Amino acid sequence: MLSNIPKQPELGTHKTLSISCALALMCIAIASSTHAADIVTPSDNPRRSALDNAVDRAANDFFRNRCHVGLSMVVMDKGQSYFYDYGSTSRTKLELATPQSIYELASVTKTFTATLAAQAVLDGHMSVDGDFRSSLPDGYSNLSLHGKPITLRTLVTHYSGMPRDIPDTDVIYAEKNYATLPSRLIALNRGFGRNQFMIALHNITLLGEPGTKQAYSNAGFQTIGIGLEKVYGKPFAALLRQRITQPLHMTSTGLALDRPEQFRLVVGYDRDGQATPYHVQNAGAAWGLYSSTADMAKYLRWQLDTHDPVIRLSHQRLVGTADKGDGMAWSLETDHGQSVVSHGGGSFGTSSEVLLYPEQHEGFVLLANDTCQGTEGELKAMAMSIHAADAE
């Protein structure tokens, strides 16, 4: 087992970036890194098809910023998976990733948790707007404010009023010291497991009335995980295996890695190019998963199945407008009139993005082993640029 710690979304905003912000971030990164334009990045891209060439252009633009280290991508187009790898799994040796290379998914984990919650709703174990405290082991009278309790709707859309993290991390993040951030969060979370979380959950105060203000909360998704355990009577990890990873044959996806899987785990790097630790297991339902593009291709296929009632429910808009809203963890937007479903994530040293065009039966998973400034937004912009080029 690995003993690691996650990085939280910076300033509570890493769930996803708007389409305009994502494109702007990519342009800034490219413009500031023109001296690396002539460097050839190692890749397994065969460069034969229009899609290959669109991916290659976008990836080469991405690697103009020499802060980036490696990139693994899968594109799902009308049921066919296309895999691409660029750069290296480590700064200390040139080793191209493969579809079997393992990355931290970080907050993309939340989409798995939300999908399990959608299944619980359809199974009659949870409701979208009922008092979520009925799904928790204890009363938790503190998880209500002004007569309004937390609900699944407010939890999955970050409108619950819950703090960002339990234990509280606001002071650490306010300092914006990325060099000391990992060690301080590791120390804070050492020995803080499920039982400690449930005790601490009794002592928090909601920061606002549920449903009134959106504020990113990892603690909210960990609370959903606790609720899922209660209503199904099984550990969260077992629910993931039983209801998602085993049915989809995702053999390298989980909350912990065995020894052979650890050898396939890429090295992550911070914005200063320093190798970073991995997340601790108490990241759980909020950002605790590891996976590979080989496995995530199977997840993509499922998430693009609009006939599946679980997928339809999890992608249903719960707050916001048609142009900018939120479903069950997923951000919902439009891109030139086309529906876009997405979620991003960031650990100490890994950035991730899942982006779906359901109506076009097209999806992307992009995993990078760095958390350079703006990486997550660049990944989203890359997927969108490939989609636009492929549609021409």
C-alpha positions in Angstrom: 0.0 0.0 0.0 1.2 3.6 -0.6 1.0 6.1 2.1 0.4 9.5 0.4 -1.4 12.8 0.7 -3.5 14.7 -1.9 -3.3 18.4 -2.9 -6.6 20.1 -2.8 -8.0 22.2 -5.6 -6.1 25.5 -5.4 -8.2 28.1 -3.8 -11.2 25.8 -4.0 -11.6 26.3 -7.8 -10.1 23.3 -9.4 -13.3 21.3 -10.1 -13.3 22.6 -13.6 -12.5 25.7 -15.6 -14.8 27.5 -17.9 -14.2 27.1 -21.6 -13.0 30.6 -22.1 -10.6 30.4 -19.1 -9.2 27.1 -20.3 -8.4 28.5 -23.8 -6.9 31.6 -22.3 -4.6 29.6 -20.0 -3.4 27.5 -22.9 -2.6 30.7 -24.9 -0.7 32.2 -22.0 1.4 29.1 -21.5 2.2 28.8 -25.2 3.1 32.5 -25.5 5.4 32.4 -22.5 7.3 29.4 -23.7 8.2 30.0 -27.3 11.9 29.2 -26.8 11.0 25.5 -26.5 9.0 25.5 -29.7 11.7 23.6 -31.7 12.2 20.8 -29.1 10.7 17.5 -30.3 8.7 15.7 -27.6 8.9 11.9 -27.5 5.6 10.3 -28.4 3.9 7.1 -29.6 1.6 9.1 -31.9 1.7 7.4 -35.3 0.7 10.6 -37.0 -1.4 8.9 -39.7 -4.9 10.2 -39.3 -6.5 13.6 -39.0 -7.1 12.9 -35.4 -3.5 11.9 -34.9 -2.4 15.1 -36.4 -4.8 17.2 -34.3 -3.6 15.5 -31.1 0.0 16.1 -32.2 -0.4 19.8 -32.8 -2.2 20.3 -29.5 0.3 18.2 -27.5 3.3 20.0 -29.1 1.8 23.3 -28.1 1.3 22.0 -24.6 5.0 21.0 -24.3 6.2 24.4 -25.4 5.9 25.0 -21.7 9.0 23.1 -20.4 7.4 22.9 -17.0 5.4 20.0 -18.3 6.8 16.5 -18.0 4.5 13.8 -19.5 1.1 13.4 -20.9 -1.2 10.4 -21.4 -4.5 10.8 -23.4 -7.3 8.7 -24.6 -9.8 9.9 -27.2 -13.1 8.1 -27.5 -14.8 8.7 -30.9 -17.9 6.8 -31.8 -17.0 3.8 -29.7 -13.3 3.6 -30.8 -10.5 4.4 -28.4 -7.3 6.1 -29.5 -4.4 6.3 -27.1 -1.5 8.8 -27.1 1.5 9.3 -24.8 4.0 12.2 -24.8 7.0 13.2 -22.7 8.2 11.1 -19.9 7.1 9.4 -16.7 10.0 11.0 -14.8 12.4 13.9 -15.1 15.3 11.7 -14.1 15.0 9.2 -17.0 13.4 9.3 -20.4 10.6 6.8 -20.2 7.5 7.3 -22.4 4.3 6.4 -20.6 1.9 3.7 -22.0 -1.8 3.3 -21.7 -1.0 1.1 -18.6 0.9 3.8 -16.8 -0.9 4.8 -13.6 -1.6 8.4 -12.5 -3.5 10.0 -9.6 -7.0 11.0 -10.8 -7.3 13.6 -8.0 -10.7 15.3 -8.0 -11.9 13.3 -11.1 -12.6 10.8 -8.3 -15.6 12.9 -7.4 -17.3 11.7 -10.7 -17.1 8.1 -9.5 -18.5 9.0 -6.1 -21.4 11.0 -7.8 -22.1 8.1 -10.1 -22.4 5.8 -7.1 -24.8 8.3 -5.5 -26.9 8.3 -8.7 -27.1 4.6 -8.5 -28.2 4.9 -4.9 -31.0 7.3 -5.9 -32.2 4.9 -8.6 -32.0 2.0 -6.1 -34.2 4.0 -3.7 -31.5 4.3 -1.0 -31.0 8.1 -1.4 -33.0 11.1 -2.8 -31.7 14.1 -4.5 -33.5 16.7 -2.3 -34.1 14.8 0.9 -32.3 15.4 4.2 -28.9 13.7 3.6 -28.4 13.3 7.3 -30.8 10.3 7.1 -28.1 8.6 5.1 -25.4 9.2 7.8 -24.7 6.9 10.8 -25.5 9.6 13.4 -27.8 12.5 13.8 -25.4 15.4 12.8 -27.8 18.2 13.9 -25.0 20.6 13.0 -25.4 19.8 9.3 -28.4 22.1 9.0 -28.6 25.9 9.1 -31.7 28.0 9.3 -33.8 24.9 9.1 -32.2 23.8 5.8 -30.2 20.6 6.0 -27.6 19.4 3.6 -29.0 17.4 0.7 -27.4 15.3 -2.1 -28.1 18.1 -4.5 -26.2 20.6 -2.4 -23.3 18.2 -1.7 -22.7 17.1 -5.3 -22.8 20.7 -6.6 -20.8 22.2 -3.8 -23.7 24.3 -2.4 -23.8 22.5 1.0 -22.1 25.1 3.0 -19.5 22.6 4.2 -15.9 23.6 4.7 -13.3 22.8 2.0 -11.7 20.1 4.1 -11.8 18.2 7.4 -9.4 18.7 9.1 -9.5 22.4 8.1 -6.8 23.4 5.6 -7.6 27.1 4.9 -4.7 28.5 6.8 -2.2 26.3 4.9 -3.7 27.2 1.5 -3.9 30.9 2.3 -0.1 31.0 2.6 0.3 29.8 -1.0 3.7 28.2 -0.2 3.8 25.4 -2.7 7.2 24.2 -1.5 5.9 23.4 2.0 2.3 22.5 1.1 2.8 18.7 0.7 4.7 18.2 4.0 2.2 20.4 6.0 -0.8 18.6 4.6 0.8 15.2 5.2 1.4 16.2 8.8 -2.1 17.5 9.3 -3.7 14.3 7.9 -1.4 11.8 9.6 -3.5 9.3 11.5 -6.7 11.0 10.4 -8.9 8.2 9.1 -12.6 7.4 8.7 -13.4 7.4 12.4 -11.6 10.7 13.0 -13.5 12.2 10.1 -16.9 11.2 11.5 -16.1 12.6 14.9 -14.8 15.8 13.4 -17.9 16.0 11.2 -20.0 16.5 14.4 -18.0 19.6 15.3 -18.0 21.6 12.1 -20.2 24.6 11.5 -21.7 25.1 8.1 -20.2 28.2 6.4 -23.6 29.1 4.9 -27.1 28.0 4.4 -27.2 25.0 2.1 -28.2 25.9 -1.4 -27.2 29.6 -1.2 -23.6 29.8 -2.2 -21.2 27.5 -4.1 -17.9 26.8 -2.3 -15.8 23.8 -3.3 -15.8 21.1 -0.7 -13.8 17.9 -0.6 -15.4 17.2 2.8 -18.8 17.2 1.2 -17.8 14.4 -1.1 -16.2 12.5 1.7 -19.6 12.8 3.5 -21.3 11.4 0.4 -18.9 8.4 0.7 -19.9 7.9 4.3 -23.5 8.0 3.3 -23.0 5.4 0.6 -21.3 3.1 3.1 -24.3 3.4 5.4 -27.1 2.8 2.9 -25.4 -0.1 1.2 -23.7 -1.6 4.3 -20.3 -1.9 2.5 -17.0 0.0 2.6 -16.7 2.7 -0.1 -13.8 0.8 -1.8 -15.9 -2.3 -2.0 -18.8 -0.3 -3.6 -16.3 1.1 -6.2 -15.2 -2.4 -7.1 -18.6 -4.0 -7.1 -20.5 -1.3 -9.0 -17.9 0.4 -11.3 -14.4 -1.1 -11.7 -15.2 -4.8 -11.8 -18.2 -4.5 -14.2 -16.1 -2.3 -16.4 -13.0 -4.5 -16.1 -11.0 -1.5 -14.8 -8.2 -3.7 -13.3 -5.8 -0.8 -12.5 -8.2 1.6 -10.8 -8.6 1.8 -7.1 -7.9 3.7 -3.9 -4.6 1.7 -3.2 -2.0 0.1 -5.4 -0.4 -3.3 -5.1 3.4 -3.7 -5.6 3.3 -4.4 -9.4 1.0 -1.4 -9.9 3.4 0.8 -7.9 6.0 0.2 -10.5 3.7 1.6 -13.2 3.0 4.8 -11.2 4.4 7.9 -12.8 6.3 10.5 -10.8 4.5 13.8 -10.3 6.1 17.2 -10.2 5.1 20.6 -8.8 5.4 24.0 -10.5 9.0 24.2 -9.5 9.9 20.9 -11.1 10.3 19.1 -7.8 9.1 15.5 -7.4 6.1 15.3 -5.1 4.5 12.8 -2.7 1.3 11.0 -3.6 -2.0 11.4 -1.7 -2.9 9.7 1.5 -5.7 7.1 1.6 -8.0 9.4 3.5 -8.5 11.3 0.2 -11.1 8.6 -0.4 -14.3 9.6 -2.1 -13.0 13.1 -2.8 -9.8 12.5 -4.7 -8.3 9.2 -3.8 -8.4 7.2 -7.0 -5.5 6.0 -9.2 -6.1 4.9 -12.8 -4.6 4.5 -16.3 -5.8 5.7 -19.7 -6.4 2.0 -20.6 -8.9 1.9 -17.7 -10.3 5.3 -18.2 -11.2 4.5 -21.8 -13.7 2.0 -20.3 -15.0 4.7 -18.0 -15.3 7.1 -20.9 -17.4 4.6 -22.9 -19.8 4.2 -20.0 -20.1 7.9 -19.4 -21.0 8.4 -23.0 -23.8 5.9 -22.8 -26.7 8.3 -22.7 -29.2 5.3 -22.6 -27.9 4.3 -19.2 -30.3 5.8 -16.5 -27.4 6.2 -14.0 -25.4 8.2 -16.5 -28.5 10.3 -17.5 -29.1 11.1 -13.9 -25.5 12.0 -13.0 -25.3 14.3 -16.0 -28.7 16.0 -15.3 -28.4 19.7 -14.5 -29.1 20.3 -10.8 -28.1 24.0 -10.6 -27.2 26.8 -13.0 -28.3 27.3 -16.6 -28.0 25.3 -19.8 -24.9 27.3 -20.8 -23.2 26.9 -17.4 -24.4 24.6 -14.7 -23.6 21.6 -12.6 -24.8 18.0 -12.5 -23.8 15.4 -10.0 -20.1 16.5 -9.7 -19.9 17.2 -13.4 -19.7 20.7 -14.9 -22.2 21.3 -17.7 -21.5 23.9 -20.5 -21.9 24.4 -24.2 -19.2 24.7 -26.8 -20.5 26.3 -30.1 -24.0 24.9 -29.2 -22.7 21.4 -28.3 -23.2 20.1 -24.8 -20.0 19.6 -22.8 -19.7 17.6 -19.6 -16.4 17.9 -17.8 -14.4 17.6 -14.6 -10.8 18.3 -13.7 -8.5 17.6 -10.9 -5.1 18.2 -9.4 -2.9 16.4 -6.8 0.5 17.5 -5.6 2.0 16.5 -8.9 -0.7 15.2 -11.3 -3.3 17.1 -13.3 -6.3 15.4 -14.8 -9.3 16.3 -17.1 -12.3 14.3 -18.4 -14.3 16.0 -21.1 -17.3 14.6 -22.8 -19.3 15.7 -25.9 -22.3 13.3 -25.4 -24.3 14.3 -28.5 -21.2 13.6 -30.7 -20.3 10.4 -28.8 -16.9 11.8 -28.2 -14.8 12.0 -25.0 -11.3 12.7 -23.7 -9.2 11.8 -20.7 -6.0 13.7 -20.3 -3.5 12.9 -17.5 -0.3 14.9 -16.9 2.4 14.3 -14.3 2.8 18.0 -13.3 0.9 20.7 -11.5 2.5 23.6 -13.2 0.5 26.8 -13.1 -2.5 26.5 -15.4 -2.0 22.8 -16.4 -5.5 21.7 -15.7 -7.0 24.5 -17.8 -4.5 23.6 -20.6 -5.7 20.0 -20.6 -9.3 21.1 -21.0 -8.3 23.5 -23.8 -6.3 20.8 -25.5 -9.3 18.4 -25.6 -11.5 21.2 -27.0 -9.0 22.1 -29.7 -8.7 18.5 -30.8 -12.5 18.2 -30.9 -12.8 21.3 -33.0 -10.1 20.2 -35.4 -11.6 16.7 -35.7 -15.0 18.2 -36.5 -13.6 20.3 -39.5 
